[in-house]
């Protein structure tokens, strides 16, 4: 099992408190060892790829449909000699029973046919292999995304594009645990664990991080020291000084995160749901 202190170190630059809990959950459930072959789909900008290589010599493979995002991943982690493929989640370009684990973090909410995506994960997993899933929760906390929460309550509408999209950004759906469990089991998986996490949050944090902070970072608009403290990839380079405005802001966000648990009680609003599925061995 990966040392929790190592996971905390890898997420020390993280302003998205829900992302920190996603990392903790995925590393606990996948538990990479050097002899494993793991798929991260979609790999996005390569953040998980970088972390997996930091703690393990497992064969980690990244895949994504968006070519522009893949180019960013290549720039971010290309020096680590990690295979990165252009792939469609409905028809993964891998043979049956290739992987020991598949990571579907923040992807099922983006696709029209989540059942087909899950069946592809089942196909490429070895018997006994693990699928680690995270999705946004339909019952999310008000302060995480006050704009969409208010619009949903008053008008049964939400914003899916632009700086104010919040938790609904480019999403087809949000999930309840019952809905997610049904889809995972229908694809053939045995559900081994479920989690709900991130109830308390700094107000408007989703908009601040993804609507303002990330665009500024990717445009190179932040001074070098602030960019180092804000970048998920440069956790080893951040000196941690609270004189750095980014580190000061992270300290405040962490105060809001302190009451959060890795698994909140049923019925509590949370940012994320997570589920661990396992592909049964033949005959079981």
Secondary structure as GFF3:
##gff-version 3
##sequence-region A 1 284
A	DSSP	alpha_helix	4	10	.	.	.	ID=ss1
A	DSSP	alpha_helix	17	30	.	.	.	ID=ss2
A	DSSP	beta_strand	37	41	.	.	.	ID=ss3
A	DSSP	alpha_helix	47	55	.	.	.	ID=ss4
A	DSSP	beta_strand	59	64	.	.	.	ID=ss5
A	DSSP	alpha_helix	67	77	.	.	.	ID=ss6
A	DSSP	three_ten_helix	78	80	.	.	.	ID=ss7
A	DSSP	beta_strand	84	86	.	.	.	ID=ss8
A	DSSP	beta_strand	99	105	.	.	.	ID=ss9
A	DSSP	three_ten_helix	108	110	.	.	.	ID=ss10
A	DSSP	alpha_helix	114	124	.	.	.	ID=ss11
A	DSSP	beta_strand	125	136	.	.	.	ID=ss12
A	DSSP	three_ten_helix	142	144	.	.	.	ID=ss13
A	DSSP	alpha_helix	146	155	.	.	.	ID=ss14
A	DSSP	three_ten_helix	166	168	.	.	.	ID=ss15
A	DSSP	alpha_helix	177	186	.	.	.	ID=ss16
A	DSSP	beta_strand	189	197	.	.	.	ID=ss17
A	DSSP	alpha_helix	205	206	.	.	.	ID=ss18
A	DSSP	pi_helix	207	213	.	.	.	ID=ss19
A	DSSP	alpha_helix	214	218	.	.	.	ID=ss20
A	DSSP	alpha_helix	224	230	.	.	.	ID=ss21
A	DSSP	alpha_helix	245	257	.	.	.	ID=ss22
A	DSSP	beta_strand	272	279	.	.	.	ID=ss23
###
